[in-house]
Amino acid sequence: ARTLRPSPLCPGGGKAQLSSASLLGAGLLLQPPTPPPLLLLLFPLLLFSRLCGALAGPIIVEPHVTAVWGKNVSLKCLIEVNETITQISWEKIHGKSSQTVAVHHPQYGFSVQGEYQGRVLFKNYSLNDATITLHNIGFSDSGKYICKAVTFPLGNAQSSTTVTVLDAPEVSVTGYDGNWFVGRKGVNLKCNADANPPPFKSVWSRLDGQWPDGLLASDNTLHFVHPLTFNYSGVYICKVTNSL
């Protein structure tokens, strides 16, 4: 008699395959039942995927996170696995390399690396929740972050989130050279704004509420159409708005 052997797809386990040897009994030649060829091929492949495949899709993050410069932001990371979690961590991607931000190990506790010390805190002590809060956001914090979980016995799993840092407009007015005199022609004031997202609206006004004839606001520039007179003396204000 032949011995049934395990399938070689997953070492140490798998579906036993029937011997192709014939059985002789009572003078009759009997053949073992053979599954349809398609099933015979598919079953061991599905078994291999279940037992030997990599962990996939157990980490929940927000793919895109918007933060405001100078404020705090939370990076969500929930780990939904039935396996034992041996470590969770966050990394920031820099081109082809990565930088460790923070690590939570059940035995050694929390560790925050380098420039993130004092700025990063894990939300809680649960290994199933790797959510962190990043304090005092700066523009250098923009970029891609990866939340990783090391599990036993299936190994590593990870998901990524991209952080975009927004900033309210920083405004300056140029054009006044300190030599504006009565009768001077062709002068203007320009409103300069640096912001993320970019500014979409500029509004000019004067502190005393007056608006003499000959003032023309066009986009971010205030044109003095007529030669200067004392009527144009005053404090001019540029207000810039972006979607933030």
Secondary structure as UniProt FT lines:
FT   TURN            8..9
FT   TURN            11..12
FT   STRAND          23..25
FT   TURN            26..27
FT   STRAND          28..30
FT   HELIX           37..52
FT   STRAND          59..61
FT   STRAND          64..68
FT   TURN            69..70
FT   STRAND          73..75
FT   STRAND          77..79
FT   STRAND          84..94
FT   TURN            95..96
FT   STRAND          97..105
FT   TURN            106..108
FT   STRAND          109..112
FT   HELIX           114..116
FT   TURN            117..119
FT   STRAND          120..122
FT   TURN            127..128
FT   STRAND          132..134
FT   HELIX           139..141
FT   STRAND          143..152
FT   TURN            153..154
FT   STRAND          155..174
FT   TURN            182..183
FT   STRAND          188..196
FT   STRAND          201..206
FT   TURN            207..208
FT   TURN            213..214
FT   STRAND          215..218
FT   TURN            219..220
FT   STRAND          221..224
FT   HELIX           230..232
FT   STRAND          236..241
//
